[in-house]
């Protein structure tokens, strides 16, 4: 087998950057690429020097974007098969035929190189979502589940639901709550640009909840007795900040805190001779932390997994 390096396709990369307005720091990237093309034509710098300059630009943000979205279009390989057909002599007389060159172009396995030997193909359309559970609520015996969908342009929508209905009538102990929230998130930072649903995020959320808490004495109930979630339940909303930390190929841990308003009507009561005697109806108006989460996140979808970090990064554009 014979391998030949054909050189980096700087002109092709410049053309793709010019056609893609989503390239981070696009003007600076084009200026550097044109400079590297001129140096390559003149043979001024070595291959490693040119690649190192591209990686250092804006802490590698443009490089990582091009690696995922533009480099695959520039990767290619050509395989030339040269064979001679020799028929069986006992069946037909020997016939000498000229060699028949056959050119076969086919994709290779995933490779970080372009302009030289391989081409990368995507077997399915990228899709990003996750299923999560808040481990703080789980530790408080409040089962909960959430689903998040990536909408594109660093935006996602997250919906969560919790439900607990524990009670011990003889001891007058109740631990009941159900409700949920919906949040629109904006992801930012280098990790979020490299892979959706990873890194820092800011959000705006709306939440509603009803509860009935009593531990042998006075009880507190939000929501109309015997009603639904929408019958005088407490409602609120606010803004949040969080960070989703990769811990395994398909698992993240998401840390989040939200600050805003929570308000609504609630009732105070006491147990007396098998009955629950109403004491007062009050209104809550709370400004402060209204959301706290340490969630285990399961990543689902094509291309939605965490890549392994490479300590000694090699030239990924071609050698």
WOURVEN-V926438 format. One record per residue. N is the residue number from 1. RES is the residue in one small letter. SS is DSSP state (H for helix, E for strand, L for the rest). Layout:
BEGIN
N:RES:SS, N:RES:SS
END
This chain:
BEGIN
1:x:L, 2:x:L, 3:x:L, 4:x:L, 5:x:L, 6:x:L, 7:x:L, 8:x:L, 9:x:L, 10:x:H, 11:x:H, 12:x:H, 13:x:H, 14:x:H, 15:x:H, 16:x:H, 17:x:H, 18:x:H, 19:x:H, 20:x:L, 21:x:L, 22:x:L, 23:x:L, 24:x:L, 25:x:L, 26:x:H, 27:x:H, 28:x:H, 29:x:H, 30:x:H, 31:x:H, 32:x:H, 33:x:H, 34:x:H, 35:x:H, 36:x:H, 37:x:H, 38:x:H, 39:x:H, 40:x:H, 41:x:H, 42:x:H, 43:x:L, 44:x:L, 45:x:L, 46:x:L, 47:x:H, 48:x:H, 49:x:H, 50:x:H, 51:x:H, 52:x:H, 53:x:H, 54:x:H, 55:x:H, 56:x:H, 57:x:H, 58:x:H, 59:x:H, 60:x:H, 61:x:H, 62:x:H, 63:x:H, 64:x:H, 65:x:H, 66:x:H, 67:x:H, 68:x:H, 69:x:H, 70:x:L, 71:x:H, 72:x:H, 73:x:H, 74:x:H, 75:x:L, 76:x:L, 77:x:L, 78:x:L, 79:x:E, 80:x:E, 81:x:E, 82:x:E, 83:x:E, 84:x:L, 85:x:L, 86:x:L, 87:x:L, 88:x:L, 89:x:L, 90:x:L, 91:x:L, 92:x:L, 93:x:L, 94:x:L, 95:x:L, 96:x:L, 97:x:L, 98:x:L, 99:x:L, 100:x:E, 101:x:E, 102:x:E, 103:x:E, 104:x:E, 105:x:L, 106:x:L, 107:x:L, 108:x:L, 109:x:L, 110:x:L, 111:x:L, 112:x:L, 113:x:L, 114:x:L, 115:x:L, 116:x:L, 117:x:L, 118:x:L, 119:x:L, 120:x:L, 121:x:L, 122:x:L, 123:x:L, 124:x:L, 125:x:L, 126:x:L, 127:x:L, 128:x:L, 129:x:E, 130:x:E, 131:x:E, 132:x:E, 133:x:E, 134:x:E, 135:x:H, 136:x:H, 137:x:H, 138:x:H, 139:x:H, 140:x:L, 141:x:L, 142:x:L, 143:x:E, 144:x:E, 145:x:E, 146:x:E, 147:x:E, 148:x:E, 149:x:E, 150:x:E, 151:x:E, 152:x:E, 153:x:L, 154:x:L, 155:x:E, 156:x:E, 157:x:E, 158:x:E, 159:x:E, 160:x:E, 161:x:E, 162:x:E, 163:x:E, 164:x:E, 165:x:E, 166:x:E, 167:x:E, 168:x:E, 169:x:H, 170:x:H, 171:x:H, 172:x:L, 173:x:E, 174:x:E, 175:x:E, 176:x:E, 177:x:E, 178:x:E, 179:x:E, 180:x:E, 181:x:E, 182:x:E, 183:x:E, 184:x:E, 185:x:E, 186:x:E, 187:x:E, 188:x:E, 189:x:L, 190:x:H, 191:x:H, 192:x:H, 193:x:H, 194:x:H, 195:x:L, 196:x:L, 197:x:L, 198:x:L, 199:x:E, 200:x:E, 201:x:E, 202:x:E, 203:x:E, 204:x:E, 205:x:E, 206:x:E, 207:x:E, 208:x:E, 209:x:E, 210:x:E, 211:x:E, 212:x:E, 213:x:E, 214:x:E, 215:x:E, 216:x:L, 217:x:L, 218:x:E, 219:x:E, 220:x:E, 221:x:E, 222:x:E, 223:x:L, 224:x:L, 225:x:L, 226:x:L, 227:x:L, 228:x:L, 229:x:L, 230:x:L, 231:x:L, 232:x:L, 233:x:L, 234:x:E, 235:x:E, 236:x:E, 237:x:E, 238:x:E, 239:x:E, 240:x:E, 241:x:E, 242:x:E, 243:x:E, 244:x:E, 245:x:E, 246:x:E, 247:x:E, 248:x:E, 249:x:L, 250:x:L, 251:x:E, 252:x:E, 253:x:E, 254:x:E, 255:x:E, 256:x:E, 257:x:E, 258:x:E, 259:x:E, 260:x:E, 261:x:E, 262:x:E, 263:x:E, 264:x:E, 265:x:E, 266:x:E, 267:x:E, 268:x:E, 269:x:E, 270:x:E, 271:x:E, 272:x:E, 273:x:L, 274:x:L, 275:x:E, 276:x:E, 277:x:E, 278:x:E, 279:x:E, 280:x:E, 281:x:E, 282:x:E, 283:x:E, 284:x:E, 285:x:E, 286:x:E, 287:x:E, 288:x:E, 289:x:E, 290:x:E, 291:x:E, 292:x:E, 293:x:E, 294:x:E, 295:x:E, 296:x:E, 297:x:E, 298:x:E, 299:x:E, 300:x:E, 301:x:L, 302:x:L, 303:x:L, 304:x:L, 305:x:L, 306:x:L, 307:x:L, 308:x:L, 309:x:L, 310:x:L, 311:x:L, 312:x:L, 313:x:L, 314:x:L, 315:x:L, 316:x:L, 317:x:L, 318:x:L, 319:x:L
END
